[in-house]
């Protein structure tokens, strides 16, 4: 029996990686085709072709373990600026077999918001960070992209406001 040559092994490796890359591109194209009806989202989309992609993905990563080149990256990062933009993103991701990762107020030290072993999209909630505090009702409306620091700051702005554990 003849053993495979190095050139055969290299060819097989190249073929496997080419197929997986092509599949990712096809999924990404189908995802964009699905989203094409919603023009309000197009300026909020980042792919590896965007010059700002790496800065957007690395912006809120708190654990340096997930910044390495070997860490799987999302096919797409979307930063919606209105909650109505989220349902079509979820629909199109599911239609194309993509996992969805939600990145919110920057407190994911385990990397669950920006790492996956399968094709995935990140919905980055950074633009949805409004905090509204109602002292009389003792309530606060906090959007998903807000940080705890922003919440505490908004509470501190209000006269006679305090945080209690009850």
N, C-alpha and C positions, 0 to 999 in steps of 0.2 A: 504494500500500500504506500502510495506516495504522500509525503507530508506537504501541507500547504506552504507555498512560498510567502515571503514577506510581502511581495507586491500584491498577492491575492488577499492577504489579511488587511493591508492598507486599503485596497479597493472596497472590501466589505465594510470596514469601519466608515469610510467616506460615504458609501451608499446608505448606511444606517443613519448617520448624522444628517445627510442631505434630505432623507425622507422625513425625519422628525422636524427639521427646519422648515421644509416645504409645507408640512401639515400645520405648523404654527402660523405661517404666513397665510394659508388658506383660511384658517379659523379667524385670524385678525381681519382679513378682507371681508369675510362673511359678516363679522360683527359690525364693521363699518357700513356695509351695505344695509344691514338691518337698521342702524341708527341714522341713515341718510335722510330719513323723513323729518328728523328733529334737528333743524339747523341751529337751535340755541345751544346745542352741546358741542358743536364742532370746534369752537375756540377754546374749549376746556379739556381737550384730549391731548395726551402726551404719549408718544411711542418712542421706541429706541432711535427713530429717525429724527426726533426733535433734539435740538441742541441743549435744551433745558431739561431733558428727561432725567439724567443722572442727578441733577440738583433737586428736582422734584421728588424723586424716589428717596433720596438721602436726607431730605429736609427734616423729617421728624423721627428718623431712626435713632433710638437712644442706646441701643446695644450694638457696639461696633462689630460684633460677630456677624451681623447681617449686612454689612456694607461690602463684603469681599466680592471679588469677581466670580467666585464659584457659587455664590448664593443665587438660586433661581430668581429671575426677574419677571415682572408682569409683562404681558403682551401690550397692555394698555393701562394708563393711569388717567382717570377722569376726575376733575375737581368741580363738581356741580356748584352753582351759585344760587340755586333755588330747589326746594324739595320736589317740585313737579318734574324735575329732570331725572330723578332717580328711577322711577318705574320703567321707563324705556331702556335704561342701561341694564337693569336687572333682567328684563324680558329678553333683550338681545344676547346677553351673556348666557342665559339658560338655553336659548334657542341654538346656540353654537357650542354647547358643552363646556363652557368656561366656568371655572370656579370664581366666586366673588369674594373679595376681601374688602372689608370696610376699615378704613384708617380714620380714626377720630382724633381726639384731643392729645395725641402724642404720648400715651401712657402704656404702650404695648412693648414690654421688655422681652417677651417670649417670641416675638417675630410673627405671631399668627396673622397680623394684618398685612404683611408684605412678603410672605414666603409661601410657596406651594410647589409640589412636585409635578403638577399638571398645569396646562395653560390656564392663566387666570387674569382677571382684571381687578385693579384696585379702584374703589370708589373712595376718594380722599375727601373727607368732610371739612377740610380746613376753611372753606369759604362759608360754611354754615356754622357760625360760631357766636351767634347773638345770644346774649343773656339779658333777660328781663326780670327784674326783682319787684315784687309787690309786697311792701312792708306791712300794709294793713291786713292783707290776706295771709301773710307769712308763707308766701310761695315764691318760687323762682322758676322761670321757663328757660331751660338751658338746651341749646342746640348741640348736636353731636360733635361738632368740631371745636367746641369751647374747651379750654383747659381749666383745671381747678383754680389756677392763678387768676384767670379772667373772672371766674365766678366769685371768688373772694373779693376781688377788686370792685366788682359791681355791687356786692353787698356792702362793702365798706363805704361806697359813695353815698349810700342812703343814710340820712340822719335817723338815729334811734334804731338802726337795724343791728341785729345780733344773730349769731348762729347758735342754735341749741341742739341738743341731742334728742329732744322729744318731738 
